[in-house]
């Protein structure tokens, strides 16, 4: 079934078409949710909320641009909204410290994509969101600042802190790999 027809049937509340649309895009949007959520279950919740939003606002999609891109924006915005709500309910104040940019090449030695994704998921929430929006989605720090209601310099600082944490985690992982290789070489 072509996408335009599938969308029209979803607009007519055809449950079979809604299920087909869900099955068609659930994996892509779930993996996107994993980038922005701190756990597997949070990503599942975000996916469900995103699809509710997608179905409720399907009539607003104007066939301009990528339908998948439109759904991805909704999915990312849902994760950002949840993050904003979580920090509003938090008693922990956010401390901002300006950091200088460090550009250091990281030599990745036999680290899987899943391990890197897990490292990104383990970042503190605001660092993870800024890192993903800037590095993976191509947003500018000005756009990120507007989305997250923070200053542009805070966005830059959070991005650099995220990179620093990831660099440290990658180095730790590399040390474990090297240690394991050396252990097997001695046998």
C-alpha positions in Angstrom: 0.0 0.0 0.0 1.5 3.4 -0.9 2.1 5.8 1.9 -0.4 8.5 0.9 -3.2 5.9 0.8 -2.1 4.5 4.1 -2.2 7.9 5.7 -5.6 8.6 4.3 -7.0 5.4 5.7 -5.4 6.2 9.1 -7.1 9.6 8.9 -10.4 7.7 8.5 -9.6 5.8 11.7 -9.0 2.5 10.0 -7.5 0.4 12.7 -5.8 -2.1 10.3 -4.1 0.9 8.5 -3.0 2.4 11.8 -1.5 -0.9 12.8 0.3 -1.2 9.5 1.7 2.3 9.9 2.8 1.5 13.4 4.5 -1.7 12.3 6.1 0.1 9.4 7.8 2.8 11.5 8.0 1.4 15.1 11.5 0.1 14.9 13.0 3.3 13.4 11.2 5.5 16.0 12.0 3.2 18.9 15.7 3.3 18.1 15.4 7.1 17.9 13.7 7.1 21.3 16.5 5.0 22.7 18.9 7.9 21.8 16.9 10.4 23.8 15.6 8.3 26.7 17.6 7.1 29.7 16.2 3.5 29.7 14.6 0.9 27.5 11.2 1.3 29.3 11.4 5.1 28.9 12.0 4.6 25.2 9.0 2.3 25.0 6.8 4.9 26.7 8.1 7.6 24.4 7.4 5.5 21.4 3.8 5.0 22.5 3.3 8.7 23.3 4.8 9.6 20.0 2.5 7.4 18.1 -0.5 8.8 19.9 0.7 12.3 19.0 1.3 11.2 15.4 -2.2 9.7 15.0 -3.8 12.7 16.7 -2.0 15.2 14.5 -1.9 13.2 11.2 -4.3 15.7 9.6 -1.6 18.4 10.1 0.9 16.5 7.9 0.9 18.5 4.7 2.8 16.0 2.4 5.7 18.5 2.3 8.9 16.9 3.2 9.6 13.5 4.5 6.7 11.8 6.4 9.3 9.8 8.4 11.2 13.0 9.2 7.9 14.5 10.4 7.3 11.5 12.7 10.9 11.7 14.0 10.5 15.3 15.0 7.4 14.4 17.0 9.3 11.5 18.6 12.2 13.8 19.6 9.9 16.5 20.8 8.0 14.0 23.0 11.3 13.0 24.6 12.3 16.6 25.1 8.9 17.4 26.7 9.3 14.6 29.1 12.8 15.8 30.0 11.5 19.3 30.6 8.8 18.0 32.9 11.3 15.9 34.8 13.6 18.8 35.5 10.6 21.0 36.5 9.8 18.3 39.1 13.4 18.0 40.2 14.7 19.7 43.3 18.2 19.5 42.0 19.5 22.8 40.7 21.4 22.8 37.4 24.9 24.2 37.8 26.4 25.8 34.7 30.1 26.0 34.2 31.6 27.3 31.0 34.1 24.8 29.5 36.7 25.3 26.8 36.3 23.3 23.7 38.7 20.4 23.4 39.1 18.7 20.1 40.8 15.4 20.5 40.5 12.5 18.1 39.2 9.3 19.6 40.6 6.1 18.2 37.8 3.7 18.6 39.1 0.2 19.0 36.6 -2.6 18.4 33.7 -1.0 20.2 30.3 -1.9 18.9 27.6 0.5 17.9 25.4 -0.9 20.7 28.1 -0.2 23.3 28.4 3.4 22.1 24.6 3.7 22.1 24.6 2.4 25.7 27.3 5.0 26.6 25.2 7.7 25.2 22.1 6.5 27.0 24.1 6.5 30.3 24.9 10.2 29.9 23.0 12.6 32.3 19.7 13.6 30.7 20.5 17.1 29.6 23.9 16.1 28.3 22.4 13.2 26.3 19.7 15.4 24.8 22.1 18.1 23.8 24.6 15.6 22.4 22.0 13.8 20.3 20.3 17.0 19.0 23.7 18.5 18.0 25.7 15.6 16.9 23.1 13.2 15.6 20.3 15.4 14.4 22.3 18.4 13.3 20.5 21.1 15.4 22.5 24.2 16.1 23.2 25.3 19.7 20.9 28.2 19.2 18.0 25.8 18.2 18.8 23.5 21.1 18.8 26.4 23.5 15.3 27.3 22.3 14.0 23.7 22.4 15.3 23.0 25.9 14.8 26.6 27.3 18.5 27.0 28.2 21.1 29.4 27.1 23.2 28.8 24.0 26.4 28.7 26.1 24.8 26.1 28.4 24.0 24.0 25.3 27.7 24.3 24.2 28.9 23.4 27.6 26.6 20.4 27.9 27.7 19.2 24.5 31.4 19.4 25.5 30.8 17.7 28.8 28.9 14.9 27.0 31.9 14.5 24.7 34.3 14.4 27.6 32.3 11.7 29.4 31.9 9.7 26.2 35.7 10.0 25.6 36.4 8.7 29.1 34.0 5.8 28.7 35.5 4.9 25.3 39.0 4.9 26.8 37.8 2.7 29.7 36.3 0.3 27.2 39.4 0.3 25.1 41.6 -0.5 28.1 39.3 -3.5 28.9 39.6 -4.7 25.3 43.4 -4.4 25.4 43.7 -6.1 28.7 41.5 -8.9 27.4 43.6 -9.3 24.3 46.9 -9.3 26.3 45.4 -11.9 28.6 44.6 -14.2 25.7 48.0 -13.6 24.1 49.7 -14.9 27.3 47.8 -18.2 27.1 
